[in-house]
Amino acid sequence: MDEETEVRALVEGALRHDDEAARGLVEQLYPLVAKLVRTHRPPRMAEEDLCQMIFIKILQKLPQYSGTVPLGHWVSRIAINTCLNQLEPEKARPELGPAYLSEEQRAQPV
């Protein structure tokens, strides 16, 4: 069985609420999702937490997957959009580092 056929079978199994198929799908997609998270992860968010959020979304939205595009492309969009959505609050309230403080402020004890 080639990889595309195997992935299709895992998707179909996950859609039937087969836990083993869902677990296999996560294992198959984890390297792609982890790579995307490492590239797009907000600085204050743990990689594993973000991967978990993404896989929850993937499994929830799986019935919407039409199969007209490769699964990897569809998963990539979900992963990147999730990362970008997590960045929004950080843009609104960025963390200030020592470089943003004056010398007097840096000299004060915390």
C-alpha positions as CSV (number, residue, x, y, z in Angstrom):
1,M,0.0,0.0,0.0
2,D,1.5,3.4,-1.0
3,E,1.6,6.3,1.4
4,E,-1.3,8.2,-0.2
5,T,-3.6,5.1,0.0
6,E,-2.6,4.6,3.6
7,V,-3.3,8.2,4.5
8,R,-6.7,8.0,2.8
9,A,-7.5,4.9,4.8
10,L,-6.5,6.6,8.0
11,V,-8.7,9.6,7.1
12,E,-11.7,7.4,6.4
13,G,-11.1,5.5,9.6
14,A,-10.8,8.7,11.7
15,L,-14.1,9.9,10.1
16,R,-15.7,6.7,11.4
17,H,-14.4,7.6,14.9
18,D,-11.8,4.8,14.8
19,D,-9.4,5.8,17.5
20,E,-6.5,3.7,16.1
21,A,-7.0,5.4,12.7
22,A,-7.0,8.8,14.3
23,R,-3.9,8.0,16.2
24,G,-2.2,6.7,13.0
25,L,-3.2,9.9,11.2
26,V,-1.7,12.0,14.0
27,E,1.5,10.0,13.8
28,Q,1.7,10.4,10.1
29,L,1.1,14.1,10.1
30,Y,3.1,15.0,13.3
31,P,6.5,15.7,11.5
32,L,4.8,18.2,9.1
33,V,2.8,19.9,11.9
34,A,5.8,20.1,14.2
35,K,8.0,21.6,11.5
36,L,5.4,24.3,10.7
37,V,4.9,25.0,14.4
38,R,8.7,25.5,14.9
39,T,8.6,28.0,12.0
40,H,5.5,30.0,13.0
41,R,5.2,29.5,16.8
42,P,4.5,32.5,19.0
43,P,7.5,33.0,21.3
44,R,5.5,32.5,24.6
45,M,3.7,29.3,23.5
46,A,5.0,25.8,24.0
47,E,5.5,23.8,20.8
48,E,3.7,20.7,22.1
49,D,0.7,22.8,23.3
50,L,0.3,24.4,19.9
51,C,0.7,21.0,18.1
52,Q,-2.0,19.6,20.3
53,M,-4.3,22.5,19.5
54,I,-3.7,22.0,15.8
55,F,-4.5,18.3,15.9
56,I,-7.7,19.0,17.8
57,K,-8.7,21.4,15.0
58,I,-7.7,18.9,12.3
59,L,-9.7,16.1,13.8
60,Q,-12.7,18.4,14.3
61,K,-12.6,19.7,10.7
62,L,-11.8,16.4,9.1
63,P,-15.3,16.0,7.8
64,Q,-14.8,19.2,5.8
65,Y,-11.8,17.8,4.0
66,S,-12.9,17.3,0.4
67,G,-9.9,15.4,-0.9
68,T,-9.4,17.8,-3.8
69,V,-6.1,19.0,-2.5
70,P,-3.4,16.8,-0.8
71,L,-4.0,16.3,2.9
72,G,-0.6,17.9,3.7
73,H,-1.7,21.2,2.1
74,W,-5.0,21.2,3.9
75,V,-3.2,20.4,7.2
76,S,-0.6,23.1,6.6
77,R,-3.3,25.8,6.2
78,I,-4.8,24.8,9.5
79,A,-1.5,24.7,11.2
80,I,-0.3,28.1,9.9
81,N,-3.6,29.8,10.5
82,T,-3.6,28.5,14.1
83,C,-0.1,29.8,14.7
84,L,-1.0,33.2,13.2
85,N,-4.1,33.4,15.3
86,Q,-2.0,32.7,18.4
87,L,0.4,35.5,17.4
88,E,-2.4,38.2,17.4
89,P,-2.7,38.6,21.2
90,E,1.1,38.9,21.4
91,K,1.1,41.7,18.9
92,A,-1.4,43.6,20.9
93,R,0.5,43.1,24.2
94,P,4.2,42.4,23.4
95,E,6.6,41.3,26.1
96,L,9.1,44.0,26.9
97,G,12.7,42.9,27.3
98,P,15.7,44.7,28.8
99,A,16.5,46.4,25.5
100,Y,13.3,48.5,25.9
101,L,14.2,49.8,29.3
102,S,16.3,52.8,30.1
103,E,19.6,52.3,32.0
104,E,17.9,53.5,35.2
105,Q,15.1,51.1,34.9
106,R,17.5,48.2,34.3
107,A,19.5,49.2,37.4
108,Q,16.4,49.0,39.6
109,P,16.0,45.7,41.5
110,V,13.0,43.6,40.5
